[in-house]
Amino acid sequence: MNTQLALVVSNNAQQGGQAQGAQLAQRIFLYANELYRVPSAYRHARTQQGIAYISQGGRDFIVPTGEGINLDRGSDVVLVSPLRKEALILELFV
């Protein structure tokens, strides 16, 4: 199995860590050992609290509090779970 793991670092070029023009659509609360499948309509995810482990298209990302990633709309499945057995608040943008 060929996978990649990336730590998402701060990007000051994006205001508030969200994709330019994106609108907050949903806020998800996940507890330790929970897994959430992100619907394909969302194009950006940002952690509000906790550290997220996000897997999409064979790539894995660790996203710390206040940071976000752009989601591939063409990706078949995006999965999110909290790390360190802590609660996670994830914001999803369209």
Buried (B, 14 or more C-beta within 10 A) or exposed (E): EEEEEEEBEEEEEBEEBBBEEBEEBBEBBBEEEEEBEBEBEBBBBBBBBBBBBBBBBEBBBBBBBEBBBEBEEEBEEBEBBBBEEEEBBBBBBB
